[in-house]
């Protein structure tokens, strides 16, 4: 085998072979425009997430404020209702006293009127008794055997 023969096995040298570094190459679809669009989408997603987080915080804050207001209103209403109850209780007591006074006054007035009517009735009874005593023996009724005349 001669030197020029291609069929001879190649003899490697004693030098160590350095592995060749593969160069990273991006896929063809991943160009500058695609990266810009993806970056924009990620930015929009971050803004939406931030807005959602702020909105959620605002909603929680409003809910807490409304709960505090509701509690405060309940306490105010309870105080107002208690005050009204106390005031009405006092007014009802005053009205009761007024009504008792009015009833007593009406009772006295009615008693006086009833006493006057009783006096008048006694006088009428006395007058009727006097008339009866004068009419004793005077009978104006027709007897059963006498004919009755019809008034015309």
C-alpha positions in Angstrom: 0.0 0.0 0.0 1.3 3.0 -1.2 1.1 6.4 0.2 -1.2 7.6 -2.4 -3.7 4.8 -1.9 -6.9 6.1 -0.5 -7.8 2.8 1.0 -5.4 3.1 3.8 -6.7 3.7 7.2 -5.9 7.0 8.5 -3.7 7.2 11.4 -4.6 9.7 14.0 -2.1 11.8 15.7 -1.5 11.8 19.3 -3.0 15.2 19.8 -6.3 15.1 21.7 -9.3 16.1 19.7 -11.1 19.1 21.1 -14.8 18.7 20.9 -16.3 21.3 18.7 -18.7 23.7 20.2 -22.1 23.7 18.6 -23.3 27.1 17.9 -26.8 27.9 19.1 -29.0 28.9 16.4 -32.5 30.2 16.9 -35.4 28.7 15.0 -36.3 30.6 11.9 -39.7 31.7 13.3 -38.0 33.3 16.3 -36.9 36.5 14.7 -36.9 40.1 16.1 -40.5 40.8 15.4 -41.7 37.6 17.1 -39.6 38.4 20.2 -41.1 42.0 20.2 -44.6 40.6 20.0 -43.9 38.1 22.8 -42.4 40.8 24.9 -45.4 43.0 24.3 -47.8 40.2 25.3 -45.8 39.5 28.5 -45.9 43.2 29.3 -49.6 43.4 28.7 -50.1 40.3 30.9 -48.1 41.9 33.6 -50.1 45.1 33.4 -53.4 43.1 33.5 -52.2 41.2 36.5 -51.1 44.4 38.3 -54.5 46.0 37.4 -56.3 42.9 38.7 -54.3 43.0 41.9 -55.0 46.7 42.5 -58.7 46.2 41.7 -58.9 43.3 44.1 -57.2 45.4 46.8 -59.7 48.2 46.1 -62.6 45.8 46.3 -61.3 44.4 49.6 -60.8 47.9 51.0 -64.3 49.0 49.9 -65.7 45.9 51.5 -64.0 46.6 54.7 -65.1 50.3 54.6 -68.7 49.2 54.0 -68.6 46.7 56.8 -67.3 49.4 59.2 -70.0 51.8 58.0 -72.7 49.1 58.5 -71.4 48.4 62.0 -71.4 52.1 62.8 -74.9 52.6 61.4 -76.1 49.7 63.5 -74.7 51.2 66.6 -76.2 54.6 65.8 -79.6 53.0 65.1 -79.5 51.1 68.3 -78.7 54.2 70.3 -81.4 56.2 68.5 -84.0 53.4 69.0 -83.0 53.2 72.7 -83.4 57.0 73.0 -86.8 56.9 71.2 -87.9 54.0 73.4 -87.0 55.9 76.5 -88.7 59.1 75.2 -91.8 57.3 74.2 -92.0 55.5 77.5 -92.0 58.9 79.2 -94.6 60.3 76.9 -96.8 57.2 77.3 -96.6 57.7 81.1 -97.5 61.4 80.7 -100.4 60.5 78.4 -101.6 57.9 80.9 -101.6 60.5 83.7 -103.5 63.0 81.4 -106.0 60.3 80.5 -106.6 59.5 84.1 -107.2 63.2 84.8 -109.6 63.5 81.9 -111.4 60.3 82.9 -111.8 61.6 86.5 -113.1 64.9 85.2 -115.6 63.2 82.8 -116.6 60.9 85.7 -117.3 63.9 87.9 -119.2 65.6 85.1 -121.3 62.5 84.3 -122.0 61.9 88.0 -123.3 65.5 88.3 -125.5 65.1 85.3 -126.8 61.7 86.4 -127.6 63.2 89.9 -129.5 66.0 88.2 -131.4 63.5 86.0 -132.1 61.4 89.2 -133.5 64.5 90.9 -135.7 65.3 88.0 -136.9 61.7 87.7 -137.9 61.8 91.4 -139.9 65.0 90.9 -141.6 63.3 87.9 -142.3 60.2 90.0 -143.8 62.4 92.8 -145.9 64.3 90.3 -147.2 61.0 88.8 -147.9 59.6 92.2 -149.9 62.8 93.0 -151.9 62.5 89.8 -152.6 58.9 90.6 -153.9 59.7 94.0 -156.2 62.3 92.6 -157.5 59.8 90.0 -158.4 57.1 92.4 -161.9 56.0 91.7 -162.1 57.9 88.5 -162.2 55.2 85.7 -162.2 56.4 82.2 -162.1 53.0 80.6 -165.2 51.7 79.0 -166.9 48.7 80.5 -166.8 45.5 78.6 -170.6 45.6 77.9 -170.5 49.0 76.4 -169.9 49.2 72.6 -166.7 50.8 71.4 -166.8 53.6 68.9 -164.2 53.7 66.2 -162.5 57.0 65.7 -163.2 58.4 62.2 
